[in-house]
Amino acid sequence: MAETVPHAKPALINYVAAIFAAIGSFLFGYDSGIIGSVISDGYVHFWSYFNPSDGVKGAIVSVFAGGAFFGAFIAGQTADRIGRKRTIQLGSLIAIIGCTIQTAAVNNAMLIVGRLIAGLSIGVLSMIVPLYQAELSPPHARGLLSGWTQLMISVGFFTANWVGYGCEKINGQAQFRVPLGLQIVPGVLLLLGMFVLPYSPRWLASVGRTEEARETLIRLHGGRKNARLETVESEFQNMLSQIEWERDNVSTNYLDLIRTRPNLHRTLCGVLIQAMTQWTGVNVLTYYFSTIYGMLGFSGSQQLMISGIQGAWGMFVTWVFITFLVDRIGRRKPLIIGSALLAVCMALQTGANAPFSEAAARGEKYSNKSVGIVGIWAVFMFSWAFSWSFGPVSWIYQSEIFPMHMRALGTSVSTASNWLNNVIIAQITPVAFSAIRYKYFIVYVATCCSNTVLCYLLFPETKNKTLEEIGLLFGDKDAASHVPPVELEKKESHHSIQHSENA
């Protein structure tokens, strides 16, 4: 039995870079969450100032996701050209512009344009932040550090919920301008703070800045005083070998994502995991919480309070998952089990909403506090199951399955899939609630069940594997040819031991 070297703990710079870059994910959560409060019935000054029609209200919500769809493609191009670090700064600069326009909006058109530009920035950041985190993380801690993407999205939603709840009490235009204006602060922090964080060593190596890449890798292992230099050098040579092989043997364009069977498989996994995340129904509960809680018999202030508590719950359970579980149990099991649990939660939501919805259709008022609480409980259970499955895993998985030469393009297409499906759901949800009422939740019972099957059939386990090694999982015929023989032998021995232990 081969002796394995114990994993070193991630260095402080790993945590600092992963958490600070995740301010971009905080922006994602806050920008997405605050609009639900601002357009709720309790924000009377917003409604008296803008007086948006139902169509304009839908546009205010959905144009954000539309902008994000295109932002993800922009990041796919800039990530390789100017680097991961500069692309994060580009996204934060666009966010500052878009959020400033929203805050200063004097009519619906200006508000929508601001939301569109802010969405563009979130598309950039939602694609590039988890990729940057993955490339700075050691294999055994990649789930933890990349998982900060979803944790900070949860923190952003949590902050938006409570800011929304507090600002509802303000009398005057500040009621909606303050929560919109607060979006600018994290954008400025991210833009400035990224100047002192490292570039991705894999990107540096790919553009020929090899010595800088080596020094950055040493820094990520704790510096020359703490790093095992032979381990760093081995990882560095593996990285260079992979990049050089890809430079000599493969091209980099969107067709490469589907040109071979392994690439088609990993692209399908990346695109599907983001689409499936949306079709869990998470953004139905997020964007339209006021509609759902209203259907369950709760008033405007109660809706904002429940949403704030639910945001705190989601943040806590996400932290527990990424800190203690994801790098132990992996990615595959949470996706399969989580899909089944989410289907149960949506079935409970269907049953809780049914009597309220049927009574409203007859022009009657149904009142049953216990049934309403069951509906709220189903939301909290959904948040737990989502935070232990698709929430963090979708961002981790899409960032680790693509080889270096197509990682930026692959993650951009995957992220674009998220936002495309986000737009579709944002557009159809108000219509569906109006047309089929509570039965709309049954759609998500069905999609969560189908997610279970797809996760079982398509998604290989990637935990504890280097980014270069994951190619072996997807069947890359030449993946082993550019890994040094000693390292490959160690990996194969380790895998055989793991396999025998799991059997």
Secondary structure, DSSP 4 states (H G I P E B T S, - for coil): ----PPPPPPPHHHHHHHHHHTHHHHHHHHHHHHHHHHTSTT-HHHHHHH---HHHHHHHHHHHHHHHHHHHHHHHHHHHHT-HHHHHHHHHHHHHHHHHHHHT--SHHHHHHHHHHHHHHHHHHHHHHHHHHHHHS-GGGHHHHHTHHHHHHHHHHHHHHHHHHHHTT--STHHHHHHHHTTHHHHHHHHHHGGGSPPPHHHHHHTT-HHHHHHHHHHHTT-TTTS-HHHHHHHHHHHHHHHHHHHHH---STTHHHHSHHHHHHHHHHHHHHHHHHTTTHHHHHHTHHHHHHHTT--HHHHHHHHHHHHHHHHHHHHHHHHHTHHHH-SHHHHHHHHHHHHHHHHHHHHHHHHHHHHHHTT-----HHHHHHHHHHHHHHHHHHHTTHHHHHHHHHHHSS-HHHHHHHHHHHHHHHHHHHHHHHHHHHHHHHHHGGGHHHHHHHHHHHHHHHHHHH----TT--TTTHHHHTT-TTTTTTS-HHHHHHHHHHHHHHHHHH-
